[in-house]
């Protein structure tokens, strides 16, 4: 940290304490120009912008601070607060969750309180099924698969008649959990239900194909892999599907040969 940059930071702090946030931003900007590698300068400027209600610039500077020092808890918190102020409650919650991972354990309480605050806003207008799905997603991210399955199952039962798209995603999510738990029969059952709603759901076709392959139902697996390749949403998925189809075709040929 250069001495001149530090002087500008201190002047900015003095103006900030007086409530002169615009002047504080001016001094913090001088500090960032003299030492663009210092994450604290960007966090301070983000805080000043936040106080002025300029949330997009506050978010920009918070991101810069995090990029310079991912373990800087104040940067993560300011990012979460800025997103929240912009009405991006889901993103704010995710930012706070990242803050817990990146920051010292003693700061986790700050983020946990904020996550509850963001979640309360997200609940506004959400259906009971959507809320249950959100809880399931949280458990899934924590690798708490049985708990996630329980939430997804509850959400499935709560789905209204106009929530078919949500229902499809719930079957897909529950299948993803069971795939990790190696419960292939359950995977196939849920994928089949999801595909009745959306027959072109490439990720689900791929997941069902993998379970069919695991239990050595190669013809069914090959068919799903080929369909998944046709509906793939990206080159990586398409490559994975084509590779699976190629493997299963070999098994099918071998089975036919053995039968002959």
ChimeraX commands (.cxc) that place a marker at each C-alpha (Angstrom):
marker #1 position 0.00,0.00,0.00 radius 0.5
marker #1 position 1.56,3.30,-1.09 radius 0.5
marker #1 position 1.73,6.14,1.44 radius 0.5
marker #1 position -0.08,8.53,-0.89 radius 0.5
marker #1 position -2.88,6.00,-1.51 radius 0.5
marker #1 position -3.23,5.48,2.24 radius 0.5
marker #1 position -3.53,9.24,2.77 radius 0.5
marker #1 position -6.36,9.43,0.26 radius 0.5
marker #1 position -8.08,6.48,1.94 radius 0.5
marker #1 position -7.85,8.21,5.32 radius 0.5
marker #1 position -9.25,11.44,3.84 radius 0.5
marker #1 position -12.07,9.41,2.33 radius 0.5
marker #1 position -12.79,7.82,5.70 radius 0.5
marker #1 position -12.90,11.26,7.34 radius 0.5
marker #1 position -15.38,12.57,4.76 radius 0.5
marker #1 position -17.44,9.38,5.04 radius 0.5
marker #1 position -17.80,9.84,8.80 radius 0.5
marker #1 position -19.05,13.39,8.17 radius 0.5
marker #1 position -21.66,12.05,5.78 radius 0.5
marker #1 position -19.94,13.57,2.75 radius 0.5
marker #1 position -20.18,10.39,0.72 radius 0.5
marker #1 position -19.61,12.02,-2.66 radius 0.5
marker #1 position -16.36,13.58,-1.46 radius 0.5
marker #1 position -15.37,10.28,0.15 radius 0.5
marker #1 position -15.84,8.53,-3.20 radius 0.5
marker #1 position -13.56,11.09,-4.81 radius 0.5
marker #1 position -10.75,10.33,-2.35 radius 0.5
marker #1 position -11.30,6.56,-2.53 radius 0.5
marker #1 position -11.07,6.80,-6.31 radius 0.5
marker #1 position -7.68,8.52,-6.04 radius 0.5
marker #1 position -6.59,5.70,-3.73 radius 0.5
marker #1 position -7.71,2.99,-6.19 radius 0.5
marker #1 position -5.87,4.72,-9.02 radius 0.5
marker #1 position -2.65,4.84,-7.02 radius 0.5
marker #1 position -3.01,1.25,-5.77 radius 0.5
marker #1 position -5.52,-0.74,-7.87 radius 0.5
marker #1 position -4.54,-4.00,-6.12 radius 0.5
marker #1 position -5.93,-3.00,-2.72 radius 0.5
marker #1 position -9.31,-4.61,-2.07 radius 0.5
marker #1 position -10.09,-2.38,0.91 radius 0.5
marker #1 position -10.16,0.77,-1.22 radius 0.5
marker #1 position -12.81,-0.74,-3.49 radius 0.5
marker #1 position -14.86,-1.94,-0.53 radius 0.5
marker #1 position -14.77,1.51,1.02 radius 0.5
marker #1 position -15.89,3.12,-2.22 radius 0.5
marker #1 position -18.61,0.47,-2.58 radius 0.5
marker #1 position -19.87,1.36,0.89 radius 0.5
marker #1 position -19.95,5.07,0.03 radius 0.5
marker #1 position -21.86,4.38,-3.19 radius 0.5
marker #1 position -24.25,2.21,-1.20 radius 0.5
marker #1 position -24.93,5.02,1.25 radius 0.5
marker #1 position -25.77,7.28,-1.69 radius 0.5
marker #1 position -28.16,4.69,-3.13 radius 0.5
marker #1 position -25.99,4.06,-6.19 radius 0.5
marker #1 position -26.32,0.31,-5.87 radius 0.5
marker #1 position -25.04,-0.77,-9.29 radius 0.5
marker #1 position -21.71,0.98,-8.68 radius 0.5
marker #1 position -21.62,-0.40,-5.17 radius 0.5
marker #1 position -22.05,-3.89,-6.63 radius 0.5
marker #1 position -19.35,-3.23,-9.23 radius 0.5
marker #1 position -16.81,-2.22,-6.59 radius 0.5
marker #1 position -17.77,-5.12,-4.30 radius 0.5
marker #1 position -17.07,-7.51,-7.17 radius 0.5
marker #1 position -13.70,-5.86,-7.74 radius 0.5
marker #1 position -12.82,-6.26,-4.06 radius 0.5
marker #1 position -13.79,-9.95,-4.10 radius 0.5
marker #1 position -11.75,-10.52,-7.24 radius 0.5
marker #1 position -8.70,-9.06,-5.51 radius 0.5
marker #1 position -9.30,-10.96,-2.25 radius 0.5
marker #1 position -11.95,-13.68,-2.24 radius 0.5
marker #1 position -11.49,-14.15,1.51 radius 0.5
marker #1 position -12.47,-10.55,2.29 radius 0.5
marker #1 position -15.79,-10.97,4.07 radius 0.5
marker #1 position -16.78,-7.30,3.79 radius 0.5
marker #1 position -16.56,-7.52,0.02 radius 0.5
marker #1 position -18.94,-10.48,-0.06 radius 0.5
marker #1 position -21.34,-8.79,2.35 radius 0.5
marker #1 position -21.38,-5.58,0.35 radius 0.5
marker #1 position -22.09,-7.57,-2.80 radius 0.5
marker #1 position -25.01,-9.31,-1.10 radius 0.5
marker #1 position -26.35,-6.04,0.29 radius 0.5
marker #1 position -26.09,-4.30,-3.09 radius 0.5
marker #1 position -27.94,-7.10,-4.87 radius 0.5
marker #1 position -30.62,-7.04,-2.17 radius 0.5
marker #1 position -31.05,-3.28,-2.60 radius 0.5
marker #1 position -31.43,-3.82,-6.35 radius 0.5
marker #1 position -34.26,-6.28,-5.68 radius 0.5
marker #1 position -32.19,-9.28,-6.78 radius 0.5
marker #1 position -33.06,-11.34,-3.73 radius 0.5
marker #1 position -32.12,-14.77,-5.10 radius 0.5
marker #1 position -28.74,-13.49,-6.26 radius 0.5
marker #1 position -28.24,-11.69,-2.94 radius 0.5
marker #1 position -28.88,-14.92,-1.07 radius 0.5
marker #1 position -26.42,-16.79,-3.29 radius 0.5
marker #1 position -23.81,-14.08,-2.74 radius 0.5
marker #1 position -24.22,-14.43,1.02 radius 0.5
marker #1 position -23.86,-18.21,0.74 radius 0.5
marker #1 position -20.60,-17.69,-1.18 radius 0.5
marker #1 position -19.54,-15.32,1.58 radius 0.5
marker #1 position -19.93,-18.06,4.19 radius 0.5
marker #1 position -17.71,-20.37,2.15 radius 0.5
marker #1 position -15.01,-17.78,1.51 radius 0.5
marker #1 position -14.91,-15.92,4.80 radius 0.5
marker #1 position -13.63,-16.79,8.30 radius 0.5
marker #1 position -16.00,-18.96,10.39 radius 0.5
marker #1 position -16.49,-16.20,12.95 radius 0.5
marker #1 position -18.20,-14.10,10.28 radius 0.5
marker #1 position -20.74,-16.76,9.30 radius 0.5
marker #1 position -23.38,-15.30,11.63 radius 0.5
marker #1 position -23.48,-12.07,9.62 radius 0.5
marker #1 position -24.19,-13.98,6.43 radius 0.5
marker #1 position -26.68,-16.41,7.98 radius 0.5
marker #1 position -28.81,-13.53,9.22 radius 0.5
marker #1 position -28.68,-11.94,5.80 radius 0.5
marker #1 position -29.64,-15.21,4.08 radius 0.5
marker #1 position -32.77,-15.38,6.25 radius 0.5
marker #1 position -33.60,-11.81,5.29 radius 0.5
marker #1 position -33.17,-12.50,1.58 radius 0.5
marker #1 position -35.14,-15.74,1.80 radius 0.5
marker #1 position -38.05,-13.90,3.44 radius 0.5
marker #1 position -38.18,-11.55,0.45 radius 0.5
marker #1 position -37.95,-14.44,-1.99 radius 0.5
marker #1 position -40.94,-16.09,-0.33 radius 0.5
marker #1 position -43.16,-13.15,-1.21 radius 0.5
marker #1 position -45.49,-14.39,-3.93 radius 0.5
marker #1 position -43.95,-17.86,-4.13 radius 0.5
marker #1 position -46.16,-20.93,-4.00 radius 0.5
marker #1 position -45.81,-23.60,-1.32 radius 0.5
marker #1 position -44.33,-25.95,-3.92 radius 0.5
marker #1 position -41.72,-23.37,-4.96 radius 0.5
marker #1 position -40.70,-22.81,-1.35 radius 0.5
marker #1 position -40.31,-26.55,-0.76 radius 0.5
marker #1 position -38.22,-26.83,-3.93 radius 0.5
marker #1 position -35.99,-23.98,-2.76 radius 0.5
marker #1 position -35.39,-25.79,0.53 radius 0.5
marker #1 position -34.59,-28.96,-1.38 radius 0.5
marker #1 position -32.09,-27.09,-3.54 radius 0.5
marker #1 position -30.37,-25.83,-0.40 radius 0.5
marker #1 position -30.02,-29.37,0.94 radius 0.5
marker #1 position -28.79,-30.60,-2.45 radius 0.5
marker #1 position -26.04,-27.95,-2.52 radius 0.5
marker #1 position -24.98,-29.17,0.93 radius 0.5
marker #1 position -24.95,-32.79,-0.35 radius 0.5
marker #1 position -27.72,-33.66,2.11 radius 0.5
marker #1 position -29.47,-35.87,-0.41 radius 0.5
marker #1 position -32.10,-37.67,1.74 radius 0.5
marker #1 position -33.24,-34.29,3.10 radius 0.5
marker #1 position -33.36,-32.86,-0.43 radius 0.5
marker #1 position -35.43,-35.82,-1.64 radius 0.5
marker #1 position -37.87,-35.29,1.21 radius 0.5
marker #1 position -38.32,-31.64,0.24 radius 0.5
marker #1 position -38.74,-32.42,-3.46 radius 0.5
marker #1 position -41.29,-35.12,-2.64 radius 0.5
marker #1 position -43.22,-32.63,-0.52 radius 0.5
marker #1 position -43.07,-30.05,-3.31 radius 0.5
marker #1 position -44.39,-32.58,-5.84 radius 0.5
marker #1 position -47.44,-33.13,-3.65 radius 0.5
marker #1 position -47.96,-29.38,-3.30 radius 0.5
marker #1 position -47.86,-28.56,-7.02 radius 0.5
marker #1 position -50.98,-26.96,-8.43 radius 0.5
marker #1 position -52.53,-27.78,-11.78 radius 0.5
marker #1 position -50.87,-24.77,-13.39 radius 0.5
marker #1 position -47.39,-25.72,-12.16 radius 0.5
marker #1 position -46.53,-28.45,-14.66 radius 0.5
marker #1 position -43.17,-26.92,-15.52 radius 0.5
marker #1 position -42.27,-26.81,-11.83 radius 0.5
marker #1 position -43.46,-30.40,-11.41 radius 0.5
marker #1 position -41.21,-31.49,-14.27 radius 0.5
marker #1 position -38.18,-29.84,-12.67 radius 0.5
marker #1 position -38.97,-31.45,-9.31 radius 0.5
marker #1 position -39.00,-34.94,-10.80 radius 0.5
marker #1 position -35.69,-34.10,-12.50 radius 0.5
marker #1 position -34.17,-32.84,-9.24 radius 0.5
marker #1 position -35.30,-35.85,-7.25 radius 0.5
marker #1 position -33.87,-38.09,-9.96 radius 0.5
marker #1 position -30.54,-36.26,-9.67 radius 0.5
marker #1 position -30.45,-37.03,-5.93 radius 0.5
marker #1 position -31.27,-40.69,-6.45 radius 0.5
marker #1 position -28.67,-40.95,-9.19 radius 0.5
marker #1 position -26.00,-39.94,-6.67 radius 0.5
marker #1 position -27.44,-42.45,-4.20 radius 0.5
marker #1 position -27.24,-45.16,-6.90 radius 0.5
marker #1 position -30.98,-45.79,-6.70 radius 0.5
marker #1 position -31.38,-46.33,-10.43 radius 0.5
marker #1 position -34.95,-47.66,-10.37 radius 0.5
marker #1 position -36.09,-44.45,-8.67 radius 0.5
marker #1 position -34.08,-42.38,-11.17 radius 0.5
marker #1 position -35.77,-44.10,-14.11 radius 0.5
marker #1 position -39.23,-43.71,-12.56 radius 0.5
marker #1 position -38.82,-39.96,-11.94 radius 0.5
marker #1 position -37.16,-39.28,-15.29 radius 0.5
marker #1 position -40.03,-41.06,-17.02 radius 0.5
marker #1 position -42.54,-38.85,-15.21 radius 0.5
marker #1 position -40.58,-35.71,-16.14 radius 0.5
marker #1 position -40.36,-36.78,-19.78 radius 0.5
marker #1 position -44.12,-37.24,-19.98 radius 0.5
marker #1 position -44.33,-33.51,-19.28 radius 0.5
marker #1 position -41.37,-32.51,-21.46 radius 0.5
marker #1 position -40.20,-35.24,-23.86 radius 0.5
marker #1 position -37.32,-33.03,-25.09 radius 0.5
marker #1 position -35.71,-32.54,-21.66 radius 0.5
marker #1 position -32.14,-33.47,-22.69 radius 0.5
marker #1 position -30.65,-33.54,-19.19 radius 0.5
marker #1 position -33.35,-35.94,-18.00 radius 0.5
marker #1 position -32.96,-38.17,-21.05 radius 0.5
marker #1 position -29.25,-38.31,-20.35 radius 0.5
marker #1 position -29.81,-39.13,-16.68 radius 0.5
marker #1 position -32.29,-41.91,-17.46 radius 0.5
marker #1 position -29.90,-43.30,-20.08 radius 0.5
marker #1 position -27.11,-43.46,-17.51 radius 0.5
marker #1 position -29.30,-45.39,-15.09 radius 0.5
marker #1 position -30.48,-47.75,-17.83 radius 0.5
marker #1 position -26.83,-48.35,-18.69 radius 0.5
marker #1 position -25.96,-49.01,-15.05 radius 0.5
marker #1 position -28.61,-51.75,-14.78 radius 0.5
marker #1 position -27.53,-53.09,-18.18 radius 0.5
marker #1 position -30.67,-52.17,-20.11 radius 0.5
marker #1 position -28.53,-51.17,-23.06 radius 0.5
marker #1 position -31.22,-50.89,-25.74 radius 0.5
marker #1 position -33.24,-48.44,-23.63 radius 0.5
marker #1 position -30.06,-46.58,-22.70 radius 0.5
marker #1 position -28.96,-46.31,-26.32 radius 0.5
marker #1 position -32.34,-44.90,-27.34 radius 0.5
marker #1 position -32.24,-42.26,-24.58 radius 0.5
marker #1 position -28.64,-41.30,-25.31 radius 0.5
marker #1 position -29.49,-40.76,-28.99 radius 0.5
marker #1 position -32.49,-38.61,-28.13 radius 0.5
marker #1 position -30.44,-36.62,-25.62 radius 0.5
marker #1 position -27.84,-35.92,-28.31 radius 0.5
marker #1 position -30.58,-34.56,-30.55 radius 0.5
marker #1 position -31.97,-32.24,-27.88 radius 0.5
marker #1 position -28.64,-31.37,-26.22 radius 0.5
marker #1 position -28.32,-27.77,-25.04 radius 0.5
marker #1 position -24.57,-27.58,-25.59 radius 0.5
marker #1 position -21.60,-29.36,-27.19 radius 0.5
marker #1 position -20.45,-30.97,-23.92 radius 0.5
marker #1 position -23.84,-32.60,-23.34 radius 0.5
marker #1 position -24.06,-33.70,-26.96 radius 0.5
marker #1 position -20.59,-35.27,-26.79 radius 0.5
marker #1 position -21.49,-37.09,-23.56 radius 0.5
marker #1 position -24.72,-38.39,-25.09 radius 0.5
marker #1 position -23.06,-39.57,-28.31 radius 0.5
marker #1 position -20.32,-41.29,-26.32 radius 0.5
marker #1 position -22.95,-43.10,-24.24 radius 0.5
marker #1 position -24.87,-44.15,-27.34 radius 0.5
marker #1 position -21.69,-45.55,-28.86 radius 0.5
marker #1 position -20.91,-47.57,-25.73 radius 0.5
marker #1 position -24.40,-49.00,-25.52 radius 0.5
marker #1 position -24.52,-49.93,-29.21 radius 0.5
marker #1 position -21.46,-52.10,-28.65 radius 0.5
marker #1 position -23.20,-53.83,-25.76 radius 0.5
marker #1 position -26.36,-54.33,-27.83 radius 0.5
marker #1 position -24.34,-55.88,-30.66 radius 0.5
marker #1 position -22.61,-58.16,-28.21 radius 0.5
marker #1 position -25.94,-59.25,-26.77 radius 0.5
marker #1 position -27.31,-59.97,-30.23 radius 0.5
marker #1 position -24.17,-61.93,-31.07 radius 0.5
marker #1 position -24.51,-64.01,-27.91 radius 0.5
marker #1 position -28.16,-64.75,-28.72 radius 0.5
marker #1 position -27.20,-65.97,-32.20 radius 0.5
marker link #1:1,2 radius 0.2
marker link #1:2,3 radius 0.2
marker link #1:3,4 radius 0.2
marker link #1:4,5 radius 0.2
marker link #1:5,6 radius 0.2
marker link #1:6,7 radius 0.2
marker link #1:7,8 radius 0.2
marker link #1:8,9 radius 0.2
marker link #1:9,10 radius 0.2
marker link #1:10,11 radius 0.2
marker link #1:11,12 radius 0.2
marker link #1:12,13 radius 0.2
marker link #1:13,14 radius 0.2
marker link #1:14,15 radius 0.2
marker link #1:15,16 radius 0.2
marker link #1:16,17 radius 0.2
marker link #1:17,18 radius 0.2
marker link #1:18,19 radius 0.2
marker link #1:19,20 radius 0.2
marker link #1:20,21 radius 0.2
marker link #1:21,22 radius 0.2
marker link #1:22,23 radius 0.2
marker link #1:23,24 radius 0.2
marker link #1:24,25 radius 0.2
marker link #1:25,26 radius 0.2
marker link #1:26,27 radius 0.2
marker link #1:27,28 radius 0.2
marker link #1:28,29 radius 0.2
marker link #1:29,30 radius 0.2
marker link #1:30,31 radius 0.2
marker link #1:31,32 radius 0.2
marker link #1:32,33 radius 0.2
marker link #1:33,34 radius 0.2
marker link #1:34,35 radius 0.2
marker link #1:35,36 radius 0.2
marker link #1:36,37 radius 0.2
marker link #1:37,38 radius 0.2
marker link #1:38,39 radius 0.2
marker link #1:39,40 radius 0.2
marker link #1:40,41 radius 0.2
marker link #1:41,42 radius 0.2
marker link #1:42,43 radius 0.2
marker link #1:43,44 radius 0.2
marker link #1:44,45 radius 0.2
marker link #1:45,46 radius 0.2
marker link #1:46,47 radius 0.2
marker link #1:47,48 radius 0.2
marker link #1:48,49 radius 0.2
marker link #1:49,50 radius 0.2
marker link #1:50,51 radius 0.2
marker link #1:51,52 radius 0.2
marker link #1:52,53 radius 0.2
marker link #1:53,54 radius 0.2
marker link #1:54,55 radius 0.2
marker link #1:55,56 radius 0.2
marker link #1:56,57 radius 0.2
marker link #1:57,58 radius 0.2
marker link #1:58,59 radius 0.2
marker link #1:59,60 radius 0.2
marker link #1:60,61 radius 0.2
marker link #1:61,62 radius 0.2
marker link #1:62,63 radius 0.2
marker link #1:63,64 radius 0.2
marker link #1:64,65 radius 0.2
marker link #1:65,66 radius 0.2
marker link #1:66,67 radius 0.2
marker link #1:67,68 radius 0.2
marker link #1:68,69 radius 0.2
marker link #1:69,70 radius 0.2
marker link #1:70,71 radius 0.2
marker link #1:71,72 radius 0.2
marker link #1:72,73 radius 0.2
marker link #1:73,74 radius 0.2
marker link #1:74,75 radius 0.2
marker link #1:75,76 radius 0.2
marker link #1:76,77 radius 0.2
marker link #1:77,78 radius 0.2
marker link #1:78,79 radius 0.2
marker link #1:79,80 radius 0.2
marker link #1:80,81 radius 0.2
marker link #1:81,82 radius 0.2
marker link #1:82,83 radius 0.2
marker link #1:83,84 radius 0.2
marker link #1:84,85 radius 0.2
marker link #1:85,86 radius 0.2
marker link #1:86,87 radius 0.2
marker link #1:87,88 radius 0.2
marker link #1:88,89 radius 0.2
marker link #1:89,90 radius 0.2
marker link #1:90,91 radius 0.2
marker link #1:91,92 radius 0.2
marker link #1:92,93 radius 0.2
marker link #1:93,94 radius 0.2
marker link #1:94,95 radius 0.2
marker link #1:95,96 radius 0.2
marker link #1:96,97 radius 0.2
marker link #1:97,98 radius 0.2
marker link #1:98,99 radius 0.2
marker link #1:99,100 radius 0.2
marker link #1:100,101 radius 0.2
marker link #1:101,102 radius 0.2
marker link #1:102,103 radius 0.2
marker link #1:103,104 radius 0.2
marker link #1:104,105 radius 0.2
marker link #1:105,106 radius 0.2
marker link #1:106,107 radius 0.2
marker link #1:107,108 radius 0.2
marker link #1:108,109 radius 0.2
marker link #1:109,110 radius 0.2
marker link #1:110,111 radius 0.2
marker link #1:111,112 radius 0.2
marker link #1:112,113 radius 0.2
marker link #1:113,114 radius 0.2
marker link #1:114,115 radius 0.2
marker link #1:115,116 radius 0.2
marker link #1:116,117 radius 0.2
marker link #1:117,118 radius 0.2
marker link #1:118,119 radius 0.2
marker link #1:119,120 radius 0.2
marker link #1:120,121 radius 0.2
marker link #1:121,122 radius 0.2
marker link #1:122,123 radius 0.2
marker link #1:123,124 radius 0.2
marker link #1:124,125 radius 0.2
marker link #1:125,126 radius 0.2
marker link #1:126,127 radius 0.2
marker link #1:127,128 radius 0.2
marker link #1:128,129 radius 0.2
marker link #1:129,130 radius 0.2
marker link #1:130,131 radius 0.2
marker link #1:131,132 radius 0.2
marker link #1:132,133 radius 0.2
marker link #1:133,134 radius 0.2
marker link #1:134,135 radius 0.2
marker link #1:135,136 radius 0.2
marker link #1:136,137 radius 0.2
marker link #1:137,138 radius 0.2
marker link #1:138,139 radius 0.2
marker link #1:139,140 radius 0.2
marker link #1:140,141 radius 0.2
marker link #1:141,142 radius 0.2
marker link #1:142,143 radius 0.2
marker link #1:143,144 radius 0.2
marker link #1:144,145 radius 0.2
marker link #1:145,146 radius 0.2
marker link #1:146,147 radius 0.2
marker link #1:147,148 radius 0.2
marker link #1:148,149 radius 0.2
marker link #1:149,150 radius 0.2
marker link #1:150,151 radius 0.2
marker link #1:151,152 radius 0.2
marker link #1:152,153 radius 0.2
marker link #1:153,154 radius 0.2
marker link #1:154,155 radius 0.2
marker link #1:155,156 radius 0.2
marker link #1:156,157 radius 0.2
marker link #1:157,158 radius 0.2
marker link #1:158,159 radius 0.2
marker link #1:159,160 radius 0.2
marker link #1:160,161 radius 0.2
marker link #1:161,162 radius 0.2
marker link #1:162,163 radius 0.2
marker link #1:163,164 radius 0.2
marker link #1:164,165 radius 0.2
marker link #1:165,166 radius 0.2
marker link #1:166,167 radius 0.2
marker link #1:167,168 radius 0.2
marker link #1:168,169 radius 0.2
marker link #1:169,170 radius 0.2
marker link #1:170,171 radius 0.2
marker link #1:171,172 radius 0.2
marker link #1:172,173 radius 0.2
marker link #1:173,174 radius 0.2
marker link #1:174,175 radius 0.2
marker link #1:175,176 radius 0.2
marker link #1:176,177 radius 0.2
marker link #1:177,178 radius 0.2
marker link #1:178,179 radius 0.2
marker link #1:179,180 radius 0.2
marker link #1:180,181 radius 0.2
marker link #1:181,182 radius 0.2
marker link #1:182,183 radius 0.2
marker link #1:183,184 radius 0.2
marker link #1:184,185 radius 0.2
marker link #1:185,186 radius 0.2
marker link #1:186,187 radius 0.2
marker link #1:187,188 radius 0.2
marker link #1:188,189 radius 0.2
marker link #1:189,190 radius 0.2
marker link #1:190,191 radius 0.2
marker link #1:191,192 radius 0.2
marker link #1:192,193 radius 0.2
marker link #1:193,194 radius 0.2
marker link #1:194,195 radius 0.2
marker link #1:195,196 radius 0.2
marker link #1:196,197 radius 0.2
marker link #1:197,198 radius 0.2
marker link #1:198,199 radius 0.2
marker link #1:199,200 radius 0.2
marker link #1:200,201 radius 0.2
marker link #1:201,202 radius 0.2
marker link #1:202,203 radius 0.2
marker link #1:203,204 radius 0.2
marker link #1:204,205 radius 0.2
marker link #1:205,206 radius 0.2
marker link #1:206,207 radius 0.2
marker link #1:207,208 radius 0.2
marker link #1:208,209 radius 0.2
marker link #1:209,210 radius 0.2
marker link #1:210,211 radius 0.2
marker link #1:211,212 radius 0.2
marker link #1:212,213 radius 0.2
marker link #1:213,214 radius 0.2
marker link #1:214,215 radius 0.2
marker link #1:215,216 radius 0.2
marker link #1:216,217 radius 0.2
marker link #1:217,218 radius 0.2
marker link #1:218,219 radius 0.2
marker link #1:219,220 radius 0.2
marker link #1:220,221 radius 0.2
marker link #1:221,222 radius 0.2
marker link #1:222,223 radius 0.2
marker link #1:223,224 radius 0.2
marker link #1:224,225 radius 0.2
marker link #1:225,226 radius 0.2
marker link #1:226,227 radius 0.2
marker link #1:227,228 radius 0.2
marker link #1:228,229 radius 0.2
marker link #1:229,230 radius 0.2
marker link #1:230,231 radius 0.2
marker link #1:231,232 radius 0.2
marker link #1:232,233 radius 0.2
marker link #1:233,234 radius 0.2
marker link #1:234,235 radius 0.2
marker link #1:235,236 radius 0.2
marker link #1:236,237 radius 0.2
marker link #1:237,238 radius 0.2
marker link #1:238,239 radius 0.2
marker link #1:239,240 radius 0.2
marker link #1:240,241 radius 0.2
marker link #1:241,242 radius 0.2
marker link #1:242,243 radius 0.2
marker link #1:243,244 radius 0.2
marker link #1:244,245 radius 0.2
marker link #1:245,246 radius 0.2
marker link #1:246,247 radius 0.2
marker link #1:247,248 radius 0.2
marker link #1:248,249 radius 0.2
marker link #1:249,250 radius 0.2
marker link #1:250,251 radius 0.2
marker link #1:251,252 radius 0.2
marker link #1:252,253 radius 0.2
marker link #1:253,254 radius 0.2
marker link #1:254,255 radius 0.2
marker link #1:255,256 radius 0.2
marker link #1:256,257 radius 0.2
marker link #1:257,258 radius 0.2
marker link #1:258,259 radius 0.2
marker link #1:259,260 radius 0.2
view
